[in-house]
């Protein structure tokens, strides 16, 4: 049993963190002159899952620091566990949708992973604990990409590239969370695959394969963050995809 206030704190914190990361990527885009970041899609649920994987194995001081960063100061371990476990359980009961949510903790293989940590990840989040050798960057990349490929039913073949900076010989722990959807929109796209211009800047564009339609959708301009959001209702009425 958990309070609706705890649920709201968790959801607002995950959304707030997502916006902060988007702001960070946007500032990097503006500062970059020669190198441009690839487009990034962020899921508040996946971010929340990744952080609870860290929290379950953290000491008190680290827990306090992470909760502060995530704006989850009002939550403690038990609230986080039950709110997320309940949310994941609700998703699993939706028979008309194809939604897959998975998380994993990749730990240096010679570390002693406690049974308490393994049980908490499996019980509350259905998450795996996988031992890898981060000293061998290539082997670690293969292990992470193989897990992501399986978790997304081969939708994402390679999450980390060979020259990635996310993993190096100093890495000892990596938390991952993935959310994959196979859903139908309430208003199907008229042109599911069409070439349209994608504007790299106000003065530059290139033709890319796109999905295109016209309709009435929920919309909001987040002027303080420099982006806009549109809500695309899904056929079942249970969800909307917010972009």
Secondary structure as UniProt FT lines:
FT   HELIX           4..31
FT   HELIX           44..56
FT   HELIX           60..69
FT   TURN            70..71
FT   TURN            73..74
FT   HELIX           77..92
FT   TURN            95..96
FT   STRAND          99..108
FT   TURN            109..110
FT   HELIX           115..120
FT   HELIX           121..125
FT   STRAND          128..132
FT   TURN            134..135
FT   HELIX           137..151
FT   TURN            152..154
FT   TURN            162..163
FT   TURN            169..170
FT   STRAND          173..181
FT   STRAND          191..201
FT   TURN            202..203
FT   STRAND          204..212
FT   STRAND          218..222
FT   TURN            223..226
FT   STRAND          227..234
FT   TURN            235..236
FT   STRAND          240..242
//
